Amino acid sequence: MFRISNFTGVDVKLEKFLKLLYFAVFAILIIISFVLLFPAYTHLQKMKSKKDELQNKLEEKQAECLELRQLFSDLESNPKAVEKVAREKFGLCKRDEVIYIYKAKVQSGPGSSAGRK
């Protein structure tokens, strides 16, 4: 015949202890993985941000390059474009042509007495 042993209370305590031990090991593994992965995640976010910033710079430079290529093409083929650059950038003019240069009037800020009567 079967005997009811006195170990049933010990088995329940052992089972509870093992469940607690498994939970503790699982929690420790989660914490360790978080500690190891968080710096890598922040580094990844910084690199994505830097990539986006460099992508924007690249697009700006490509637009500038396209603009300069268009200007270069115009300067090679269009005499009016050459004249415009010569006048605006180098201050050149045609023979017997007089150039008047007007200085911009300095505007006063609010509260100053300049311009009041």
C-alpha positions as CSV (number, residue, x, y, z in Angstrom):
1,M,0.0,0.0,0.0
2,F,0.9,3.6,-0.5
3,R,2.0,5.8,2.3
4,I,1.4,9.5,2.4
5,S,4.8,10.9,2.9
6,N,5.8,13.9,5.0
7,F,7.6,15.3,2.0
8,T,4.6,16.9,0.3
9,G,5.2,20.2,2.2
10,V,8.9,20.1,1.2
11,D,8.0,19.5,-2.4
12,V,5.7,22.5,-2.5
13,K,8.3,24.7,-0.9
14,L,10.9,23.4,-3.4
15,E,8.6,24.0,-6.3
16,K,7.9,27.6,-5.1
17,F,11.7,28.1,-4.6
18,L,12.4,26.9,-8.2
19,K,9.7,29.2,-9.6
20,L,11.2,32.1,-7.7
21,L,14.7,31.1,-8.9
22,Y,13.5,30.9,-12.5
23,F,11.9,34.3,-12.3
24,A,15.0,35.8,-10.7
25,V,17.2,34.3,-13.5
26,F,14.8,35.6,-16.1
27,A,14.8,39.1,-14.6
28,I,18.6,39.2,-14.4
29,L,18.9,38.1,-18.0
30,I,16.4,40.9,-19.0
31,I,18.4,43.5,-17.1
32,I,21.8,42.3,-18.5
33,S,20.4,42.4,-22.0
34,F,19.0,45.9,-21.5
35,V,22.4,47.1,-20.1
36,L,24.2,45.6,-23.0
37,L,21.8,46.7,-25.8
38,F,20.9,50.2,-24.6
39,P,24.3,51.8,-25.5
40,A,24.2,50.1,-28.9
41,Y,20.7,51.4,-29.5
42,T,21.6,55.0,-28.6
43,H,24.7,54.8,-30.8
44,L,22.4,53.5,-33.6
45,Q,20.1,56.5,-33.1
46,K,23.0,58.9,-33.2
47,M,24.3,57.4,-36.4
48,K,20.8,57.6,-38.0
49,S,20.6,61.2,-37.1
50,K,24.1,61.9,-38.5
51,K,23.1,60.0,-41.7
52,D,20.0,62.1,-42.1
53,E,22.1,65.3,-41.6
54,L,24.7,64.2,-44.1
55,Q,21.9,63.2,-46.6
56,N,20.5,66.7,-46.3
57,K,23.9,68.3,-46.9
58,L,24.4,66.0,-49.9
59,E,21.1,67.1,-51.4
60,E,22.1,70.8,-50.8
61,K,25.5,70.3,-52.5
62,Q,23.9,68.4,-55.4
63,A,21.4,71.3,-55.9
64,E,24.3,73.8,-55.8
65,C,26.3,71.7,-58.2
66,L,23.4,71.6,-60.6
67,E,23.0,75.4,-60.3
68,L,26.7,75.9,-61.1
69,R,26.6,73.6,-64.0
70,Q,23.6,75.5,-65.4
71,L,25.5,78.8,-64.9
72,F,28.6,77.3,-66.6
73,S,26.5,76.1,-69.5
74,D,24.9,79.6,-69.8
75,L,28.3,81.3,-69.7
76,E,29.6,79.0,-72.5
77,S,26.6,79.6,-74.8
78,N,24.9,82.8,-73.9
79,P,26.7,86.2,-74.3
80,K,24.1,88.0,-72.3
81,A,24.9,85.7,-69.3
82,V,28.6,86.6,-69.7
83,E,27.7,90.3,-69.7
84,K,25.5,89.9,-66.6
85,V,28.3,88.2,-64.7
86,A,30.8,90.8,-65.8
87,R,28.6,93.6,-64.7
88,E,27.4,92.1,-61.4
89,K,30.5,90.4,-60.1
90,F,33.3,92.4,-61.6
91,G,31.7,95.8,-62.0
92,L,32.6,96.1,-65.7
93,C,30.7,98.3,-68.1
94,K,30.6,99.1,-71.8
95,R,32.5,102.0,-73.3
96,D,31.0,105.5,-72.6
97,E,28.7,104.0,-70.0
98,V,28.3,105.6,-66.6
99,I,27.5,103.5,-63.6
100,Y,25.8,105.1,-60.6
101,I,26.0,103.3,-57.3
102,Y,23.5,104.2,-54.6
103,K,24.2,103.4,-51.0
104,A,21.3,101.9,-49.1
105,K,19.8,104.1,-46.5
106,V,20.4,102.9,-43.0
107,Q,17.1,102.3,-41.2
108,S,16.8,103.2,-37.6
109,G,15.4,100.8,-35.0
110,P,12.3,101.5,-32.9
111,G,12.8,104.0,-30.2
112,S,15.6,105.9,-31.9
113,S,15.3,109.6,-32.8
114,A,16.6,109.2,-36.3
115,G,14.2,110.3,-38.9
116,R,11.9,112.2,-36.5
117,K,11.0,115.8,-36.9
